[in-house]
Amino acid sequence: MDARSRLYNVGVWDLRRSFLDTWEVRPILKLLFLLPGVAIYDSAPVIIGNRVLIACDVRICSDTHEVDAADRQDFKGRGSFAKPITIGDDCWIGMGVKILPGVTIGQGCTIAAGAVVAKDVEPNSLVGGTPAKLIRKLKGVGPSCILE
């Protein structure tokens, strides 16, 4: 394995920033393969399943803003907010993928390099493009097994 690559054997990550802007990593996952340049912006929970492969330069961002300028200027409203992101077990997230707020990626999915995932992805799907669209269904592996 390349020295820059990391194989994390901890449990799903629940990543949250602490008061001092450092990462708090709560082990909830079994295997996560994470390549360099991955950025996770987690103003809302970002849950990553077991045996997930995340390639270089992936961006996972839970932060967003109101679309209308008037709503962003209204200090009484929610000018900016966050939505949780979930990535299921046994997924492969290709190089340069961007995962937007509120997305759930089902178990066994492959996200093609460079895709922008703006909507939920059904389990065992191959998606790609901008915005990401279904390319084809994949063979499922059945219920997720937990590695001990």
C-alpha positions in Angstrom: 0.0 0.0 0.0 1.3 3.5 -0.9 2.5 5.4 2.1 0.1 8.3 1.3 -2.9 5.9 1.3 -4.6 5.0 4.6 -6.6 2.0 5.6 -8.6 2.8 8.6 -9.9 -0.1 10.7 -12.0 1.7 13.2 -15.8 1.5 12.8 -18.3 4.3 10.6 -16.8 7.7 11.2 -18.9 10.3 12.8 -16.7 13.3 12.1 -17.4 16.6 14.0 -15.4 19.7 14.6 -14.7 20.6 18.2 -14.6 24.1 19.7 -10.9 24.3 18.9 -11.4 23.4 15.2 -9.9 20.0 15.5 -11.5 16.7 14.3 -13.2 14.5 16.7 -13.3 10.9 15.3 -15.8 8.6 16.8 -15.1 5.0 15.8 -18.3 3.4 14.4 -16.8 1.8 11.2 -14.9 -1.4 10.3 -12.8 -0.5 7.2 -12.4 2.8 5.3 -9.9 3.2 2.5 -9.2 7.0 2.2 -6.8 8.4 -0.4 -5.1 11.9 -0.2 -6.9 15.1 -0.8 -10.3 14.1 0.6 -12.2 17.0 2.3 -15.2 16.5 4.5 -17.1 19.6 5.5 -19.4 18.4 8.3 -21.7 21.1 9.8 -24.3 18.3 9.8 -23.5 14.6 10.5 -21.5 12.7 7.8 -21.9 9.0 8.3 -19.6 6.7 6.3 -20.4 2.9 6.2 -18.2 -0.2 6.4 -15.7 -1.1 3.7 -16.0 2.2 1.8 -13.3 3.2 -0.7 -12.9 7.0 -1.2 -10.5 8.1 -3.9 -8.3 11.2 -4.3 -9.8 14.7 -4.2 -13.3 13.8 -3.1 -15.4 16.6 -1.5 -18.2 15.7 0.9 -20.0 18.9 1.9 -23.0 19.1 4.2 -23.1 23.0 4.2 -25.5 24.9 2.0 -27.3 28.3 1.7 -30.7 29.6 0.7 -31.1 30.0 -3.0 -32.8 33.4 -3.0 -30.6 36.4 -2.2 -33.4 38.0 -0.2 -33.6 34.9 2.1 -29.8 35.0 2.6 -30.0 38.6 3.7 -32.9 37.9 6.1 -31.1 37.5 9.4 -34.2 36.1 11.0 -34.2 33.2 8.5 -31.7 30.4 8.0 -29.3 32.0 5.5 -27.0 29.1 5.7 -27.6 25.6 7.1 -26.5 22.0 6.8 -28.0 18.7 5.8 -26.7 15.3 6.9 -24.9 12.9 4.4 -24.9 9.1 4.6 -22.7 6.8 2.5 -23.7 3.1 2.9 -21.6 0.0 3.3 -19.4 -1.4 0.4 -19.4 1.8 -1.7 -16.6 3.1 -4.0 -16.4 6.9 -4.4 -14.3 7.7 -7.5 -11.7 10.4 -7.9 -12.9 14.0 -7.8 -16.5 13.2 -6.8 -18.5 15.9 -5.1 -21.3 14.8 -2.7 -23.7 17.6 -1.9 -25.8 18.3 1.3 -28.6 15.9 2.2 -27.5 13.0 0.0 -27.8 9.4 1.0 -25.8 6.9 -1.1 -27.2 3.4 -0.7 -25.2 0.2 0.0 -23.0 -1.2 -2.7 -22.9 1.9 -5.0 -20.1 3.0 -7.3 -19.9 6.7 -8.0 -17.9 7.4 -11.2 -14.9 9.8 -11.2 -15.9 13.5 -11.4 -19.6 12.9 -10.6 -21.6 15.5 -8.7 -24.0 13.7 -6.5 -27.0 16.1 -5.7 -29.7 13.5 -5.1 -30.1 10.2 -3.3 -28.6 7.1 -4.9 -30.4 3.8 -4.7 -28.5 0.8 -3.3 -26.3 -1.2 -5.8 -26.2 1.6 -8.4 -23.5 2.9 -10.7 -23.9 6.6 -11.2 -21.9 9.3 -13.0 -22.0 12.7 -14.6 -22.9 16.2 -13.6 -25.4 15.9 -12.0 -25.0 12.2 -11.3 -27.4 9.9 -13.1 -28.0 6.2 -13.0 -25.7 4.4 -15.5 -26.8 0.8 -14.5 -27.7 -1.3 -11.6 -25.0 -3.4 -10.0 -25.0 -6.9 -8.5 -25.9 -6.7 -4.8 -23.9 -8.5 -2.2 -26.9 -9.1 0.0 -27.2 -8.0 3.7 -24.0 -6.3 4.9 -21.7 -8.6 6.9 -19.7 -7.1 9.7 -16.0 -7.9 9.7 -14.7 -8.9 13.2 
